[in-house]
């Protein structure tokens, strides 16, 4: 149903496109939040563009993805060709086209265009299902070009996947009718908010914020507040100098539950809103490692 709703609001693009300056996706520091959903389960997770690198002679942006069920921290690569308005990348490398890259979407492809066909054994056949323009995406005032891709998986498993892409934001929606990593059935992943060039769009709950006007005197990890909590709590920490920061939540058996931060941060005081939707009640531990500083504290989730 989600795909059908999107197709309905796509407007004809022939006039708008000719007068439109495309807003490219993927900039260093851009931050995104998503919701993973299947019957009976809803999880929010996030991602951030953390670096760029040269592959196949092209400048790919690395996107770290935090806490996507059930993969915890992983990364994707994306490259945008501004001449053809084509996004390459994803779970790189997989199913490359004849250029040696994997096409994610082409905004200039004609409807019905087929790409990324892997004929050996199980294959994905990707088709540009529809395209047009959309307004009001994540409360932006821009009119954005929008495209929808349909993937068909062949033998030995048959099924269909839909991807939706928008200029400025890149990948915004995903729906697959099979193979959920949690329950095996249909599932979706939808962008619900983003921070691009410091501007917030949509709903942001998981972002880490630098607290203005607070000057750290040392490395410090503070007790979360409120505690006990349901379902959200604030975790605050201080960095005396620029540091690579890892902030992770563990259960009582020492198993990683979620990685909240895993990147370099400048000196300052930070706070993170931890949302424990999808996690059962109990005592958990959160651990901060910043350069040689390590500290762990406990917190209680009560539902």
N, C-alpha and C positions, 0 to 999 in steps of 0.2 A: 504493500500500500504506500509506503514511503516513496518509492521510486515513481509511482504513478502521480503522486501529488507534485513532485518536482517537475515532471514532464509537463504537467498542466500549466505551471506558471512560467515556463520558458517562453519568451516572446520571440517573434520573428526578428532575425538579426541582420538582415541584408543592409538596411539603411544605417543602423547604429554602428556596425563594425567598420564601415568605410570612413567614419568620422571619429573613431575611437583610438586613443593611445592606450595600448595594453599595459596593465599594471602587473609587472612580473612578480611571481611568487618567490619565496626562499631568499631571505636575507639573514645574515649573521645576527643572532640574538632574538630572532622571531620565536614566539612561544605560542603553543596551541594546547587546548584542552579538548578531550574527547569523552564520549560516553560509550562504553561497551554494553550491549543489551541483548538478552535472550530471554525466553519465557522463564520468569521467576528470578532473574538475576540482572542487576544493574551495577556497573562499576565505572567510576570516573578515572581517567588517566591522562597523562600529559606528554608533551614532546617539545624539543627546542632545537633550533639550528645552532650547532656549537662550533663548527669549523668548516673549512672547505679544503678540497684536495684535488689534484689532477689525476684523472683516469681516462685512458683512451684519448689523451690530448685535450680533454674537456674539464672545466672547473665544476666538480660536483660538490654540492653542499651536504654535509653530514648532519642528519637529524637523529639525536638521541631520543629514544622513546622510553618513558618511565612507567613501569607498573601496568603495562597492558596485559590483561589476563591471557594465559598464565605465564608470560615470558619475562616479567620483571623488566630489567634494563636490557635493551637491545638498540640497534641503530639501523637506519636506512640512508641511502644516498639518492639525491635528486639533482638533475641538471636541466636547466631551461634554455632552449634555443630560441632566442628572441626574433630570429629571422623567420622561422617556420611556425613559431608559437607552439612548440612541442615540448612536453615534459618527458624526460627520460629518467629511469631509475626505479626505486622501490627496494625490493629485496635483492639487491645487486650482488653477483650477476645471476640472472635466471631468465631463461627463454629469450635470448637476444634476437633482435631482428637482423637483417642483412648488414646493418651499419656496425654491428657489434655491441650495441647498446639495447637496453630494454625500454621500449616505449611505454609510458604510462598513459598519455593522452595527447592528441593533437587537436588544438582548437581550430585549425584550418582544414582538418580532414573533412571530406564529404561524408554525410550521413550514410552509413552502410559500409564504410571503409574497414577492411580487415587487416589486422597486424598481429605480431607476436604469436604466430602459429608454430607450435612445436609438434611435428607429426610423428615423433618416435614414442611409442607406447602411450602413456597418458599425456594429453596435450591441452593447452589452453588456446582457444581461438578468440581473440579480442575483436570486438566490432564497435565502431562509433554508433551508438544507438540513437542519440539525439543531441542537439546543441541549440543555443540561443542566447538570450541575455536574461539576467535576473536582477531584481532590485531588492534592497533592504536586507541583503545577506549579512547576518550578525550586526544589524543596526547601522551598517555603513551607508553613507549617502551616495556611494558610487553605483553606477549601473555596470554590472560585471558580466563578462562573457562566461558562459557555463557550458559544460559538456558532460555527457553521460556515456560510459563505456560498459559494454556487456561482455562477460567472459563465459565461454562454454567449456566445461571440462569433459573430455572424452573418456573412453574406456581406460582402466577398469571401473572408474567411478564416474557417474554422470551427474552433472549439476550445473547451476548457473550462479554467477556472481555479478553484481552491479557496482560500479565505482562512479562517483560524481566529483567533478573538479570545477573549481571557480578560479578565475584570475585573481591575483592578489593573495589568495589563501591557499591555492593548490588543492590537494585532496581534502574533500569535506565530508563525504559520506561513502559508506560501504555496506552492502547487504549480500549475504551468502545464504542460500537455501539449504545448506548442509554443512556438516563438519565442524560445529562449534568445538573449540578446544576444551570447553568445560562439560557440555552435555551431549555433544555430537549432532545437535539439530541446527535449525536456522539461527542466525545471529546477525547483528549489525554493529557498526562502529561509526559514530557521527561526531564531527567537530561541533562543539557548542560555544567556543570562545577562542579568542586569539589576542596576542599583544604584538603589534607590528609597528616599528618605529616609535615605540613608546605609547602608542594609542591602543586602548582596550576596546575590543569588540565582543559582543555576546556576553556569555556567563563565564567568569573566572573565579574558581574556588581554591585551586591548588598552588597558585603561584607563590614564590618566595619574594618578600618585599624587604627592601633596605629601609630601615627606620630613619627618617630624616632628623637631623640635629642631635642624634645620639652618638657620642664619641666613645669607642671602646677603650678600656684601660688594660685589658688583657684578653686572652682567649677565655671564653666562658660558654657553658651550656646551661640554660636556666630550666627550672621545673615548668613543665607544660601547664597551661591554664585554659579552661578549667580542668580540674582533675579531682574526682572522676569526670568523664565527659561522655557525651552522646549527641550527635555522632562526630562533632568536630572539636578540635582543640588547637591552641596556638603553641608552637615550639619556637623559642627565641634563643639566639646564640650571637656571640660577639667574636670578631676577628681583629686582632691587633695589627695584622699586615695581610697583604694579598696572599691567598692560600688556595690550594685545591681542597675542596670541601666534599666530604661524603657524610650524608645524614641518612641513617637506615633504621628501620623499625624491625625488631625481632620478637618472636614469641618466647615463651618460657623454656622451650627446648633449644633456643639459640638459632632457630631457623629464620632466614630472611623472610619478612612479610612484605615489605615495600621499601624501595629506595626513594627517598624524598628529594635529595640533592646529590648530584655527582658531577661537579664542575668547579672551575676556578672562580673565586669571588674576591673582590677588592676589600680592603679593610673597612670595617663598619659593623653596625648592629643590624641583624636580620631577623625576620620572623616568618614562619611558615604555618599556614593553616592546613592542618592534617585532617582530612575527611575520612572517617573509618567506615563508610558505607560498604557493606559486603564482608566485613570482618566481624567475627563473633565476639561476645563479651569475654573479658578476661584481663589479666595483667600482661602488659607488653613492655618492652625496653626500647629506648631510642638512643642511638650511639652517634656521636659527632667525632669525626676525625678531620683535623685541619693541620696540614704539615705534620709535626711531631706531637701535636696535642690530641689526646683521646679522652673522651668522657662519656659515661653512660648513665642514664636515669630511667626510672620506671614510671609507668602511667597506667591508669585503670580505665578500661572501656566498659561502661555499664549500660546495657540496653534493656 
